[in-house]
């Protein structure tokens, strides 16, 4: 299990390419929620999401042989962009498998960073299994979404929060595969166990939450519109970290997430991707417990499509 | 007329509260325009716009007596927020006059930063004249939109561009009152006269462009939807700087600005205010001349309202 010292080690690699992201307090948002609320702007990262921190740390730790053979992964979203970005930064080849019919804008973004994007199979799992096999065949490195170096890289966002706001009381992070919330929990609990770390997932995709709360692997339904938290299966390593460290893990209805996304746009004038709406909705759901406290919500990314944005504003 | 050394002096004050903003290259946007295009993200600033740099420099230079009496200004937009932010940072009182019927969200944002907002008169000019009188009466400092300390403060954005991208060929900046383009021109032309500095205004509000190109004060029509460049009268001091330094000053039809705004949202996943669309539209209009060059467009701010965003995405 990664520790705080791994995160400090990751920081050197992360800041070779990135700068700390802003932590802003919007009075309108604090008023609307009744909380002392701060927003961590991971959407300001180069690929528009926190994951880029992880890819850079992973790429920095490869052996010469691994560098030669390149990185292989599967993703239609921010993870793929993170790996593509890191590969370009380190002059490696990245090969990303996506299911047929993947979002053309995201495919173009990965290709724009020099990644080879291969279409394979009807769904994500098929693409993932296929690319893992291809990586083995070509002696390349297959990168899963919760590999330890990724967790340590993204954990640097929590160092930034605590160093800038040392009296933070609670940090709320959306949970997909779990690298973001685990990185945050490792840092926060190591530096100050009194900081509450709260995960949030969609009630329409509760697999990680159900597995965490029951202590065993549970497969829940998966019907959410929120791509970043649409997890079908629990992940062993992030479940273990969450069970050790997480104070709470709440579920939010997608309709409430949509309300929160509109509120975020209105008050921050930033574009949130779906998952970025969950921490705000969770903060409001936990309002009675959090009132008067300094609460940070993780604005994990901004990669919403034009259609998503349109549907959010019109309906 | 401010010089490069004034800008270096301003930098100390600006960075006491702010961090440099990112300069990102989006491959999709470069492909869409056929240019080697970089985006300077002033929308990532705390008040969502470049102007905050100017307010902080102005507040830092006040005498003890001026600090006591506070700042007075008129604005319904980013200028007012900048002054409110700077006043809060320095523990001063800010009084901002707005016309009756001013946008409630912007009024709330200024009040949220502790400014006193006073409604006066049917339009901006009435509010401005009234608050200038009130400032005099109370021996306070009236802050106009193009005061030299504001120009020197916002000019730090150009230092950041050139230090990060030393081989930049052209920088395109929207022109409202002119502080942004003048600050950029002073820095760029002092450091490297070969850097082209290009201003851009709406063809539906061409007063500054007509005054610049004719060399005398011209009052053009004013029917643009783009609040940030809706200038009714030319400004003496920014006209003088623009005449000395500006390479080109183009006009863009509002319909083209709207197309550019959509393109910016799609490729950068950032929310632009109207004025942020003009530099991209100008880059496309000047494409034949700029092809193969490193071009920076100033994403000056993100303070679009929900209604503006909705109308942009739906129509």
Interface residues (C-beta under 8 A of the other chain):
Chain A: X19 X20 X22 X24 X26 X27 X28 X31 X41 X43 X44 X46 X48 X105 X108 X109 X112 X113 X262 X265 X266 X269 X270 X271 X273 X302 X303 X304 X306 X309 X310 X313 X314
Chain B: X19 X20 X22 X24 X26 X27 X28 X31 X41 X43 X44 X46 X48 X105 X108 X109 X112 X113 X262 X265 X266 X269 X270 X271 X273 X302 X303 X304 X306 X309 X310 X313 X314
